[in-house]
Every structure is written in structure tokens, then in C-alpha cells.
Amino acid sequence: MQTTTPEDVGLSSIRLDRINSFMEDLVKDNRLPGVLTLVQRHGKVAHFGKFGSMDIAAGKPMQEDALFRIYSMTKPITSVAIMLLLEEGRLNLFDPVSNFISAFANTKVCVGSSTMGLDLVDQQPVMTIHHLLTHTSGLSYGSFYDSPAEEFYRRSDNQLQRETSLKDLVEKVASFPLVFQLGTRWRYSMSVDVLGYIVEVISGMSLGDFFKERIFKPLGMVDTDFCVPPEKVNRLAQIYSSDALYDIRPVPPAYIPGIRDITKPTLSPLGGAGLVSTLGDYLAFSNCMLNKGAYAGGRLLSRKTVEWMTANHIPASLMPIKMGLDERDHGFGLGFRVTTHLGQARRLSSVGEFGWGGLANTYFWVDPAEDFIGLMMTQHLPKLPYTANDIFRNLAYQAITD
């Protein structure tokens, strides 16, 4: 990848080299298998790093065009798809979800349980697209234990897979009680998978085809898809996990959470977690967001739409938002986390900086105030106790000299 002299964009070469030392140590100590890192400022790549292996057993070094399961970094792309439809007047963010998926008209809210079963009440207010975009919909992933409704997700895990049609999957989720009343809490959830199906319903296209025609082709994202075709399988990075620190091991396809074998076509393109992508493709998407919807030769979204998406939409009464018991240091917009207060941030940032990450430790951020983008791609589960992306951010920001 072509890089510029860091000093030409207000960065220190010596300070940026700390990223290389840190990543090399992670690989050497067997904490991560292989990593790609990138830092861009003022439209120029000032740092590109390539470390370790994309397949340890095969002795295959990490390569620039490696394909990564980006998991929840799919969510911002699905959110952009929804906003494309909004700009065409085909939906409003405060439209009821049941206008597009009738099954949600019958979805109840769990407010407790007794020996007689769950205590269920009607939605009040009704679920809207805005609730889905901001994760205030009452849906979940089944990862928590504070509501009996969570058990529905855990019991149905085998039915929520790539062999199930997206329509069937979403209607199954609509049959689960909500874990709280609409708009009263924030919970990370399958909301964006539901949004992906709404894109299909409104557009009359599969989610994969809509992404390709409306987002990937304009941005030149030639390798991003819901399935890796045979001719690209040799570029797919092996995914790893650990029983303990310094003890990584490969994960067989049948045990890869959610998406399983990404080399097989899926009937259920998950708008919340299903894509595979490359560092270069996601850089193109990040640049489009940094440039407020514009790209070389055209415009994907209007400036006003991107500004709306990257503003905090979570009211003060719901802050701080939590992932389980973990209080987060950010707000949330329409598809992105958003830094709202520097004094509450746990890592170097700017107010208005936005981004997200994926389950296998892929990560990106966009900082309009510093005209700055950071990207990290690896394949390791789980995210905790690893803090590599936080340290990578700090090492990128500390290199700023102007």
C-alpha cells in the first residue's frame, strides 16, 4: 500500500513506529495470529502495518488483501443502506417497523415473570426504525441474564443461522418478547439484522445485491460480500480463539459464531454481522463517511444525512449506555458509536469521532476533527480480555504533532 511521509500530514514517524513495536510483540507473544493496521490523515495513508500470519499452520504470512470476517462492522453499512432509502423518500425513521414486517405488530414486551409464566404487555410506543438504528428496540442477542425474554434467543440459536432464510429468521425474532419497553433502555441486539430485512422488503432486492449496487460498486469495494467465492478462499484469514492468553488455536467453520462457514452461500445475509471484507475496502467506506457521504466521482449520501447519523441519538436519561454490566464511554448515533465527552472517554479521541468494531477484533474509527481514520484487521475471538484496538488508537493519536 502506498504511504506518505507522516511528517507531511502532521504525524511523527518515530511515534507511529510504536504501533509496529506493539503489534510485533502481540504476534511474537502468540496473543494475536496476524494483524493489519492503517492510519490515514488528511486523505493520505501515513502508516500501514502487516504483522504475523493469516494462517499459522499453513505458514502463510498476513497479506494486504486478506479477507476478514468483520462481524458488527457490517452494521454501519446496513445503516447507510437504510439512510439511502430514507433519502429517496421510501421510509421515515419514525415509521413503525410493522409497516414493513407485519409480524412485529404482534410482538409483546416482557415486564416480568411469575409461576404462571411471563408477564407480557403491548408495545408502548410501537417499535420504529429509529429504535432499531439506535439499539433502543428491546431486542437482544441472548447474551444477558436480566430478563427471562433473553432465554428465547439462547434456545433458538441453532435456528438463527445462515441456512435459515432472512425472512424466517426475522419473523422468528419478532415472535420473541422484547426485553424492555421501546426507547427506555439501550441494548446491543439483532436490531440491525431486522433493518437488513427491511432493506430487502422496501427495495425488492436481496440485501447482498442492494449492497453491491448501491454501496460497494460506487465505492469500489470489490471484495466485500456475505460469502467468499472459491477463487478468493486462499485470501481468507483463519479465525482463532484462545483458552488462555498466549494460547491461540484455530476455530473450525462449524463453531465460528453466527456466520459459521463464510465460504458457503447464505440464505440469511445478516445486516448486523455477516460480511467479509478487506482493509482496503473498509478504508473506502470510512473515507466516504469522513467526506460526509462523498467519494471520488460521486456522492452516496448527503452531508446532512451523515451529520445526522454521526450525532449522538441517546438521551441523557439513558446514559451511560451499557454492554451488559460494562458502562460505555460513548453515545450512539444511527449505526455508529459517537464520542460525546472527552473527559469520559477511555482512550484518546475527539468529540464527534465515530466508529465501531467486530466480534473478531476488527476495528475502525473516523475522526472528522483531526481528519483522521484508523483501521485494524485481525481474526481472534473473543474481544475480551484483549485491548489491542484501544492501545492501537492511543498509539495512533499520540503521533499527532500539529
C-alpha angles and dihedrals in degrees: 000000000000113000135186130224103275093223089062089066099039099269133120118240091205093051094045089054087069086075090060093050093049095048093044089055092050091054095041091051091050092242094124128019100218138337142197119202132185136181121189128185130177090359096304130104107239097173133030120169132185118189139172128340138323088203117019098188092050092047089235115157120221111270133202095242095047116143118234133192098238096188109182094015080080088071098073089051092052089048089054089051090055091049091050087059091046091054088054091053093246095123143008122221091237096051113121112258088227089068086073103024109034093194090074091064087075098043112123131205121239111225098169144311141249139178086284092059135257122351104229130186136177123272111269107208104014120249114270135189088254090060089054095048093049098040093241093117100104091244119125145181097241090250097121136064105209096098132043087224089071089072091068090066094047093049092049099045094114090053094053097070140114091268090065120082114251090238092054093044094052093045088051090054089048088059091060118091115249114251093226141005116281116280096002098104142013118242129166106237155140089290093116092051086058089049089054090057091048087057088055093047095050099039099039088225132107112260090245092053092046091052092049096048100038105030116009100046095047091048096041093242094157098163102045115105146126091255136035110232120223094257091059101041091100088064095054112110116229113246118230140192136188136226087196139355114292091020110095121171133180119261116225114233093249090060100044104118117253102340101047111178106017091186090071122077115255132222088200113054101193112218088196101051116352111099132103116204146158133244090250095050094049090047088058090052092046091051091052089055092045089051090052095250100322127119135176105296100006153009128266099184135006121261090245092054094052091047089053092048094050097046120097110263098180113104119232090249090066096045133142093044116212138215097207105308093339113105111216126222097221145059125236133240131183098312101338139076109241130205107234104169128025093206090059096044117110094206138029111292145129129246106268095027110139141184144112143221142227134243093252092057099267110146143178140177136186120204113190093183092060096030084236138148129185127188132182124182125188137131112235133128134239114030093215134099087019116096098176095125092052092051091045089055092050092048091050095048095044088061092067109111106174 
